């Protein structure tokens, strides 16, 4: 019996007690970082859902082709502004 207790069952992979054992085996720093990242992902998803999933006003939509043309258009060549004359003292 390779060191197992006779009345003890092995935890099936994916069971709640095996997950608790895996979670408890991690360092507290790894647990803290994991929890913080999960909370951050949830907060970002809620913010996106609340503010960015649709335009604020339906009349503020633009055709994707027009937006693409504007963003990918070459920059207009502008000449540098003429320098103002310096004050003579």
C-alpha positions as CSV (number, residue, x, y, z in Angstrom):
1,X,0.0,0.0,0.0
2,X,2.5,2.7,-0.9
3,X,2.0,4.8,2.3
4,X,-1.7,5.5,2.0
5,X,-4.1,5.2,4.9
6,X,-6.6,2.4,4.4
7,X,-9.7,4.5,5.1
8,X,-8.6,7.5,3.1
9,X,-9.7,8.0,-0.5
10,X,-7.7,9.9,-3.1
11,X,-9.3,13.0,-4.4
12,X,-10.5,12.8,-7.9
13,X,-8.9,15.4,-10.2
14,X,-11.1,18.4,-10.5
15,X,-13.0,17.8,-7.2
16,X,-13.5,20.6,-4.7
17,X,-11.2,19.1,-2.1
18,X,-8.5,18.5,-4.7
19,X,-8.9,22.1,-5.8
20,X,-8.6,23.3,-2.2
21,X,-5.4,21.3,-1.8
22,X,-4.0,22.8,-5.0
23,X,-5.0,26.3,-3.9
24,X,-3.5,25.9,-0.4
25,X,-0.2,24.6,-1.8
26,X,0.4,27.9,-3.7
27,X,2.3,30.7,-2.0
28,X,0.3,33.5,-0.5
29,X,1.9,35.9,-3.0
30,X,0.7,33.8,-5.9
31,X,-2.8,33.6,-4.4
32,X,-2.9,37.4,-3.8
33,X,-1.8,38.2,-7.3
34,X,-4.4,35.7,-8.7
35,X,-7.2,37.2,-6.7
36,X,-6.2,40.7,-7.6
37,X,-6.0,39.9,-11.3
38,X,-9.5,38.2,-11.2
39,X,-11.0,41.2,-9.4
40,X,-9.3,43.6,-11.8
41,X,-10.7,41.6,-14.8
42,X,-14.2,41.7,-13.3
43,X,-14.0,45.5,-12.7
44,X,-12.8,46.2,-16.2
45,X,-15.5,44.0,-17.7
46,X,-18.1,45.9,-15.7
47,X,-16.7,49.3,-16.7
48,X,-16.7,48.2,-20.4
49,X,-20.3,47.0,-20.1
50,X,-21.5,50.1,-18.3
51,X,-19.8,52.7,-20.5
52,X,-18.4,51.3,-23.8
53,X,-20.6,48.6,-25.1
54,X,-22.7,51.0,-27.2
55,X,-22.5,54.6,-28.2
56,X,-23.9,57.1,-25.8
57,X,-26.2,58.5,-28.4
58,X,-27.5,56.4,-31.4
59,X,-27.0,59.4,-33.8
60,X,-23.2,59.4,-32.9
61,X,-22.4,56.3,-35.0
62,X,-20.1,56.4,-38.1
63,X,-19.6,53.9,-40.8
64,X,-16.5,51.7,-40.2
65,X,-15.2,52.5,-43.7
66,X,-15.2,56.2,-43.1
67,X,-13.4,55.8,-39.8
68,X,-10.8,53.6,-41.4
69,X,-10.2,56.0,-44.3
70,X,-9.7,58.9,-41.9
71,X,-7.3,56.9,-39.6
72,X,-5.2,55.5,-42.4
73,X,-5.1,58.6,-44.5
74,X,-1.6,60.1,-45.0
75,X,-0.8,63.1,-42.8
76,X,-1.3,66.4,-44.4
77,X,1.9,68.2,-45.2
78,X,2.1,71.3,-43.2
79,X,4.7,73.9,-43.4
80,X,6.3,75.1,-40.1
81,X,4.7,78.2,-38.7
82,X,6.7,81.4,-39.4
83,X,8.7,82.6,-36.5
84,X,7.5,85.8,-34.9
85,X,10.0,88.6,-34.9
86,X,12.0,88.9,-31.7
87,X,11.8,92.0,-29.7
88,X,14.9,94.1,-29.9
89,X,16.1,95.6,-26.7
